C-alpha cells in the first residue's frame, strides 16, 4: 500500500498498474487451473486407495500396470511396454476398470 501511495505522489498512474496486475493474475489462474485440478484429483485418488502401484487398470481404452502414482499423474506400462502418463483428472473424471483390485 505504501508503495502505491508513493507512486501516486510521484505522479505514476496506478490505475493502469492495478489493471495490469489483475490481468496477469487472471492469466496465471487460468494457466494453473489444470495443474491444480490434477493435484487435487491426485490427493483424492491416493486417499481412496482404489488404485495402487502394481495393479492393472484400464482407462480411456488404455490398459496397463500401474508403476508410479504421484499427486499430478499416474504412470502405467502397457502390455507392449509403452509408458503412458495419465493426468489424475482423467482418473477422477472418467470411469476406469481395475482388473486386479481383489
MMTF fields as JSON, N, C-alpha, C and O atoms, coordinates in Angstrom:
{
  "mmtfVersion": "1.0.0",
  "mmtfProducer": "UNKNOWN",
  "numBonds": 407,
  "numAtoms": 408,
  "numGroups": 102,
  "numChains": 1,
  "numModels": 1,
  "chainsPerModel": [1],
  "groupsPerChain": [102],
  "chainIdList": ["A"],
  "bondAtomList": [4, 2, 8, 6, 12, 10, 16, 14, 20, 18, 24, 22, 28, 26, 32, 30, 36, 34, 40, 38, 44, 42, 48, 46, 52, 50, 56, 54, 60, 58, 64, 62, 68, 66, 72, 70, 76, 74, 80, 78, 84, 82, 88, 86, 92, 90, 96, 94, 100, 98, 104, 102, 108, 106, 112, 110, 116, 114, 120, 118, 124, 122, 128, 126, 132, 130, 136, 134, 140, 138, 144, 142, 148, 146, 152, 150, 156, 154, 160, 158, 164, 162, 168, 166, 172, 170, 176, 174, 180, 178, 184, 182, 188, 186, 192, 190, 196, 194, 200, 198, 204, 202, 208, 206, 212, 210, 216, 214, 220, 218, 224, 222, 228, 226, 232, 230, 236, 234, 240, 238, 244, 242, 248, 246, 252, 250, 256, 254, 260, 258, 264, 262, 268, 266, 272, 270, 276, 274, 280, 278, 284, 282, 288, 286, 292, 290, 296, 294, 300, 298, 304, 302, 308, 306, 312, 310, 316, 314, 320, 318, 324, 322, 328, 326, 332, 330, 336, 334, 340, 338, 344, 342, 348, 346, 352, 350, 356, 354, 360, 358, 364, 362, 368, 366, 372, 370, 376, 374, 380, 378, 384, 382, 388, 386, 392, 390, 396, 394, 400, 398, 404, 402],
  "bondOrderList": [1, 1, 1, 1, 1, 1, 1, 1, 1, 1, 1, 1, 1, 1, 1, 1, 1, 1, 1, 1, 1, 1, 1, 1, 1, 1, 1, 1, 1, 1, 1, 1, 1, 1, 1, 1, 1, 1, 1, 1, 1, 1, 1, 1, 1, 1, 1, 1, 1, 1, 1, 1, 1, 1, 1, 1, 1, 1, 1, 1, 1, 1, 1, 1, 1, 1, 1, 1, 1, 1, 1, 1, 1, 1, 1, 1, 1, 1, 1, 1, 1, 1, 1, 1, 1, 1, 1, 1, 1, 1, 1, 1, 1, 1, 1, 1, 1, 1, 1, 1, 1],
  "groupList": [{"groupName": "UNK", "atomNameList": ["N", "CA", "C", "O"], "elementList": ["N", "C", "C", "O"], "formalChargeList": [0, 0, 0, 0], "bondAtomList": [1, 0, 2, 1, 3, 2], "bondOrderList": [1, 1, 2], "singleLetterCode": "X", "chemCompType": "L-PEPTIDE LINKING"}],
  "groupTypeList": [0, 0, 0, 0, 0, 0, 0, 0, 0, 0, 0, 0, 0, 0, 0, 0, 0, 0, 0, 0, 0, 0, 0, 0, 0, 0, 0, 0, 0, 0, 0, 0, 0, 0, 0, 0, 0, 0, 0, 0, 0, 0, 0, 0, 0, 0, 0, 0, 0, 0, 0, 0, 0, 0, 0, 0, 0, 0, 0, 0, 0, 0, 0, 0, 0, 0, 0, 0, 0, 0, 0, 0, 0, 0, 0, 0, 0, 0, 0, 0, 0, 0, 0, 0, 0, 0, 0, 0, 0, 0, 0, 0, 0, 0, 0, 0, 0, 0, 0, 0, 0, 0],
  "groupIdList": [1, 2, 3, 4, 5, 6, 7, 8, 9, 10, 11, 12, 13, 14, 15, 16, 17, 18, 19, 20, 21, 22, 23, 24, 25, 26, 27, 28, 29, 30, 31, 32, 33, 34, 35, 36, 37, 38, 39, 40, 41, 42, 43, 44, 45, 46, 47, 48, 49, 50, 51, 52, 53, 54, 55, 56, 57, 58, 59, 60, 61, 62, 63, 64, 65, 66, 67, 68, 69, 70, 71, 72, 73, 74, 75, 76, 77, 78, 79, 80, 81, 82, 83, 84, 85, 86, 87, 88, 89, 90, 91, 92, 93, 94, 95, 96, 97, 98, 99, 100, 101, 102],
  "secStructList": [7, 2, 2, 2, 2, 2, 2, 2, 2, 2, 6, 7, 7, 2, 2, 2, 2, 2, 2, 2, 2, 2, 2, 2, 2, 2, 2, 2, 2, 2, 2, 2, 2, 2, 2, 2, 2, 2, 2, 2, 2, 2, 2, 2, 2, 2, 2, 2, 6, 1, 1, 7, 6, 6, 7, 3, 3, 3, 3, 6, 6, 3, 3, 3, 3, 3, 3, 3, 3, 7, 1, 1, 3, 3, 3, 3, 3, 3, 6, 6, 1, 7, 3, 3, 3, 3, 3, 2, 2, 2, 2, 2, 2, 1, 7, 3, 3, 3, 6, 6, 7, 7],
  "xCoordList": [0.824, 0.0, 0.873, 0.603, 1.918, 2.817, 3.483, 3.633, 3.882, 4.5, 3.539, 3.951, 2.274, 1.278, 1.049, 0.882, 1.041, 0.854, 2.035, 1.848, 3.251, 4.436, 4.375, 4.678, 3.984, 3.861, 2.834, 3.033, 1.74, 0.702, 1.211, 0.904, 1.981, 2.532, 3.534, 3.582, 4.329, 5.317, 4.643, 5.23, 3.431, 2.708, 2.493, 2.072, 2.77, 2.568, 1.097, 0.502, 0.514, -0.891, -0.997, -0.655, -1.478, -1.549, -2.743, -2.767, -3.726, -4.871, -4.429, -4.868, -3.568, -3.061, -2.23, -2.284, -1.471, -0.666, -1.553, -1.268, -2.607, -3.523, -4.238, -4.401, -4.661, -5.315, -4.34, -4.723, -3.098, -2.096, -1.844, -1.756, -1.728, -1.521, -2.741, -2.594, -3.926, -5.137, -5.187, -5.566, -4.804, -4.786, -3.768, -4.045, -2.599, -1.579, -2.092, -1.86, -2.77, -3.323, -4.354, -4.35, -5.233, -6.251, -5.581, -5.972, -4.591, -3.876, -3.19, -3.279, -2.514, -1.86, -2.877, -2.61, -4.032, -5.082, -5.58, -5.753, -5.812, -6.245, -5.156, -5.445, -3.909, -2.798, -2.603, -2.252, -2.82, -2.602, -3.811, -3.731, -4.919, -6.159, -5.979, -6.389, -5.377, -5.205, -4.232, -4.451, -3.18, -2.209, -2.852, -2.672, -3.593, -4.251, -5.31, -5.45, -6.052, -7.075, -6.451, -6.976, -5.339, -4.658, -4.123, -4.185, -3.6, -3.065, -4.159, -3.975, -5.294, -6.406, -6.949, -7.245, -7.082, -7.54, -6.58, -7.013, -5.293, -4.295, -4.412, -4.246, -4.694, -4.88, -6.055, -5.953, -7.168, -8.34, -8.082, -8.51, -7.4, -7.11, -6.183, -6.395, -5.166, -4.256, -4.951, -4.639, -5.882, -6.599, -7.612, -7.788, -8.281, -9.274, -8.643, -9.259, -7.431, -6.691, -7.433, -7.333, -8.181, -8.829, -7.883, -8.147, -6.791, -5.744, -4.424, -4.116, -3.636, -2.343, -1.278, -1.58, -0.047, 1.08, 1.073, 0.92, 1.242, 1.266, -0.037, -0.071, -1.11, -2.398, -2.53, -1.87, -3.395, -3.653, -4.977, -6.01, -4.936, -6.136, -6.324, -5.41, -7.539, -7.839, -8.64, -9.664, -8.17, -8.857, -8.705, -7.611, -9.776, -9.78, -9.178, -8.386, -9.565, -9.099, -7.593, -7.014, -6.96, -5.535, -5.428, -5.842, -4.866, -4.74, -3.27, -2.43, -2.967, -1.588, -1.427, -2.381, -0.207, 0.133, 0.619, 1.483, 0.065, 0.449, 1.851, 2.112, 2.75, 4.125, 4.462, 5.379, 3.725, 4.022, 2.757, 2.004, 2.534, 1.402, 1.935, 2.626, 1.598, 2.019, 0.816, -0.325, 1.073, -0.018, -0.65, -1.837, 0.124, -0.432, -0.716, -1.668, 0.096, -0.046, 0.087, 0.625, -0.424, -0.252, 0.401, -0.017, 1.426, 2.154, 1.837, 1.901, 1.489, 1.242, 2.127, 2.555, 2.385, 3.124, 2.159, 1.587, 1.984, 1.053, 1.682, 2.888, 0.865, 1.417, 2.512, 3.371, 2.506, 3.566, 4.693, 5.392, 4.855, 5.942, 5.979, 7.057, 4.829, 4.744, 4.473, 3.662, 5.146, 4.917, 3.914, 4.136, 2.804, 1.745, 1.57, 1.376, 1.638, 1.411, 0.012, -0.322, -0.799, -2.201, -2.385, -2.047, -2.909, -3.216, -4.27, -5.203, -4.118, -5.052, -6.471, -7.416, -6.641, -8.001, -8.732, -9.952, -8.0, -8.625, -9.153, -10.261, -8.369, -8.831, -9.99, -10.86, -10.01, -11.071, -12.369, -13.451, -12.283, -13.476, -14.052, -15.244, -13.23, -13.679, -13.747, -12.961, -14.686, -14.698, -13.473, -13.017, -12.951, -11.815, -12.058, -12.831, -11.402, -11.522, -10.248, -9.148, -10.396, -9.265, -9.354, -10.173, -8.512, -8.575, -8.039, -8.388, -7.215, -6.569, -6.899, -6.119, -8.019, -8.359, -8.544, -8.085, -9.223, -9.454, -8.357, -8.339],
  "yCoordList": [-1.186, 0.0, 1.257, 2.218, 1.228, 2.376, 2.623, 3.769, 1.542, 1.656, 2.307, 3.162, 1.918, 2.502, 3.975, 4.785, 4.321, 5.72, 6.567, 7.698, 6.03, 6.761, 6.963, 8.048, 5.918, 6.048, 7.106, 7.858, 7.163, 8.15, 9.56, 10.478, 9.747, 11.058, 11.486, 12.66, 10.551, 10.851, 11.193, 11.889, 10.72, 11.045, 9.867, 10.055, 8.669, 7.477, 7.089, 7.097, 6.749, 6.331, 4.906, 3.943, 4.789, 3.465, 2.657, 1.438, 3.297, 2.546, 1.579, 0.43, 2.048, 1.177, 0.039, -1.091, 0.341, -0.683, -1.736, -2.93, -1.313, -2.245, -3.125, -4.326, -2.54, -3.312, -4.339, -5.482, -3.941, -4.859, -6.028, -7.173, -5.754, -6.82, -7.742, -8.954, -7.185, -8.001, -8.927, -10.091, -8.417, -9.24, -10.368, -11.505, -10.063, -11.086, -12.149, -13.341, -11.733, -12.672, -13.605, -14.804, -13.067, -13.887, -14.877, -16.043, -14.425, -15.292, -16.438, -17.59, -16.133, -17.179, -18.149, -19.348, -17.646, -18.504, -19.506, -20.683, -19.051, -19.972, -20.971, -22.137, -20.525, -21.415, -22.486, -23.619, -22.155, -23.092, -23.97, -24.881, -23.714, -24.456, -25.957, -26.73, -26.385, -27.815, -28.456, -29.581, -27.757, -28.289, -28.468, -29.501, -27.473, -27.548, -28.642, -29.371, -28.763, -29.804, -31.195, -32.067, -31.416, -32.714, -32.993, -34.127, -31.972, -32.14, -32.544, -33.476, -31.856, -32.175, -33.568, -34.336, -33.901, -35.232, -36.294, -37.35, -36.029, -36.972, -37.217, -38.345, -36.171, -36.335, -37.262, -38.151, -37.069, -37.915, -39.353, -40.284, -39.554, -40.905, -41.63, -42.805, -40.942, -41.559, -41.842, -42.833, -40.989, -41.2, -42.336, -43.102, -42.463, -43.522, -44.905, -45.893, -44.979, -46.232, -47.254, -48.458, -46.775, -47.694, -48.126, -49.106, -47.406, -47.764, -47.728, -46.764, -48.81, -48.894, -49.302, -49.859, -49.022, -49.437, -50.966, -51.656, -51.475, -52.916, -53.468, -54.597, -52.698, -53.162, -52.884, -51.998, -53.658, -53.487, -52.763, -53.217, -51.613, -50.811, -50.52, -50.671, -50.1, -49.629, -48.35, -48.307, -47.312, -46.025, -45.437, -45.446, -44.937, -44.376, -45.346, -44.949, -46.611, -47.671, -47.896, -48.411, -47.523, -47.782, -48.702, -48.348, -49.888, -50.871, -51.057, -51.14, -51.122, -51.33, -51.484, -51.348, -51.769, -51.957, -50.634, -49.975, -50.254, -49.003, -49.16, -50.06, -48.27, -48.33, -47.169, -47.267, -46.077, -44.905, -44.088, -43.874, -43.635, -42.746, -41.505, -41.585, -40.369, -39.109, -38.227, -38.634, -37.035, -36.108, -35.574, -35.248, -35.475, -34.927, -35.98, -35.837, -37.047, -38.037, -39.452, -39.687, -40.388, -41.814, -42.402, -42.117, -43.222, -43.814, -45.299, -46.013, -45.754, -47.176, -47.667, -46.895, -48.978, -49.62, -50.583, -51.461, -50.411, -51.229, -52.596, -52.771, -53.57, -54.896, -54.875, -55.758, -53.894, -53.805, -52.852, -52.284, -52.689, -51.924, -50.448, -49.865, -49.85, -48.402, -47.782, -48.293, -46.693, -45.975, -44.87, -44.019, -44.889, -43.903, -43.13, -43.722, -41.819, -40.956, -40.377, -39.711, -40.64, -40.224, -39.13, -39.345, -37.971, -36.96, -37.503, -38.193, -37.196, -37.715, -37.199, -37.805, -36.092, -35.628, -36.624, -36.756, -37.334, -38.348, -39.494, -39.98, -39.928, -40.986, -40.525, -41.324, -39.266, -38.759, -38.52, -38.664, -38.158, -37.791, -38.933, -38.927, -39.916, -40.989, -42.309, -42.547, -43.167, -44.5, -45.293, -45.154, -46.115, -46.948, -48.343, -48.528, -49.312, -50.704, -51.087, -50.889, -51.639, -52.14, -53.667, -54.255, -54.303, -55.75, -56.537, -57.708, -55.945, -56.682, -56.14, -56.337, -55.475, -54.864, -55.936, -55.778, -57.021, -58.085, -59.093, -60.084],
  "zCoordList": [0.0, 0.0, 0.0, -0.72, 0.818, 0.9, -0.451, -0.875, -1.126, -2.44, -3.431, -4.215, -3.408, -4.307, -3.996, -4.907, -2.72, -2.341, -2.802, -3.25, -2.697, -3.156, -4.669, -5.166, -5.398, -6.851, -7.229, -8.183, -6.485, -6.785, -6.52, -7.281, -5.457, -5.144, -6.213, -6.579, -6.714, -7.739, -9.06, -9.889, -9.268, -10.488, -11.42, -12.561, -10.964, -11.786, -11.704, -10.627, -12.856, -12.908, -12.368, -13.053, -11.124, -10.503, -10.999, -10.823, -11.61, -12.141, -13.241, -13.278, -14.123, -15.184, -14.6, -15.086, -13.566, -12.908, -12.246, -12.341, -11.587, -10.917, -11.947, -11.727, -13.059, -14.118, -14.705, -14.952, -14.925, -15.473, -14.529, -14.972, -13.255, -12.271, -12.229, -12.073, -12.365, -12.392, -13.588, -13.46, -14.755, -15.971, -15.83, -16.214, -15.287, -15.076, -14.091, -14.294, -13.054, -12.079, -12.687, -12.409, -13.512, -14.174, -15.135, -15.193, -15.875, -16.811, -16.072, -16.497, -14.983, -14.194, -13.603, -13.513, -13.203, -12.661, -13.679, -13.361, -14.91, -15.961, -16.313, -16.58, -16.315, -16.651, -15.583, -15.909, -14.338, -13.24, -12.957, -12.132, -13.618, -13.347, -13.527, -12.662, -14.628, -14.888, -13.903, -13.453, -13.575, -12.626, -11.256, -10.612, -10.818, -9.515, -9.52, -8.538, -10.609, -10.718, -10.642, -9.95, -11.344, -11.294, -9.899, -9.424, -9.243, -7.885, -6.907, -6.124, -6.942, -6.032, -6.346, -5.43, -7.637, -8.019, -7.511, -7.048, -7.589, -7.096, -5.604, -5.139, -4.859, -3.409, -3.133, -2.287, -3.832, -3.623, -4.061, -3.378, -5.172, -5.654, -4.679, -4.377, -4.192, -3.234, -1.907, -1.246, -1.512, -0.259, -0.385, 0.562, -1.531, -1.734, -1.811, -1.413, -2.317, -2.475, -3.333, -3.094, -4.334, -5.257, -6.366, -7.064, -6.529, -7.485, -6.737, -6.036, -6.898, -6.227, -7.229, -8.284, -6.891, -7.73, -7.813, -6.805, -9.032, -9.259, -9.8, -10.291, -9.721, -10.224, -11.714, -12.255, -12.37, -13.793, -13.952, -13.461, -14.654, -14.852, -16.332, -17.143, -16.654, -18.0, -17.88, -17.198, -18.545, -18.562, -19.958, -20.523, -20.503, -21.867, -22.894, -23.748, -22.795, -23.705, -23.652, -24.608, -22.562, -22.353, -21.146, -20.042, -21.369, -20.308, -19.986, -20.881, -18.68, -18.285, -16.796, -16.031, -16.395, -14.984, -14.407, -14.986, -13.276, -12.621, -12.046, -11.247, -12.464, -11.969, -11.04, -10.225, -11.162, -10.336, -10.165, -11.115, -8.943, -8.665, -7.967, -6.951, -8.536, -7.944, -7.68, -7.896, -7.217, -6.939, -8.218, -8.222, -9.315, -10.55, -11.603, -12.37, -11.66, -12.722, -12.186, -11.104, -12.984, -12.733, -13.978, -15.101, -13.775, -14.896, -14.964, -13.964, -16.182, -16.39, -17.537, -18.396, -17.52, -18.598, -19.278, -18.633, -20.585, -21.359, -21.638, -21.462, -22.075, -22.386, -23.452, -23.456, -24.353, -25.353, -24.922, -25.761, -23.602, -22.972, -23.346, -23.459, -23.537, -23.701, -22.336, -21.564, -22.049, -20.797, -21.078, -21.94, -20.34, -20.535, -19.233, -18.171, -19.322, -18.167, -18.283, -19.263, -17.266, -17.273, -16.221, -15.056, -16.599, -15.58, -14.61, -15.021, -13.359, -12.363, -12.554, -12.048, -13.276, -13.559, -14.441, -14.341, -15.313, -16.168, -15.306, -15.533, -14.318, -13.426, -12.555, -12.209, -12.203, -11.337, -12.1, -11.529, -13.376, -14.139, -14.959, -15.268, -15.316, -16.195, -15.44, -14.522, -15.826, -15.207, -15.656, -16.791, -14.771, -15.109, -14.564, -13.624, -15.154, -14.736, -14.015, -14.533, -12.816, -12.06, -12.084, -11.379, -12.894, -13.088, -11.905, -11.749, -11.076, -10.005, -8.612, -7.68, -8.457, -7.169, -6.083, -4.952, -6.453, -5.465, -5.596, -4.865]
}
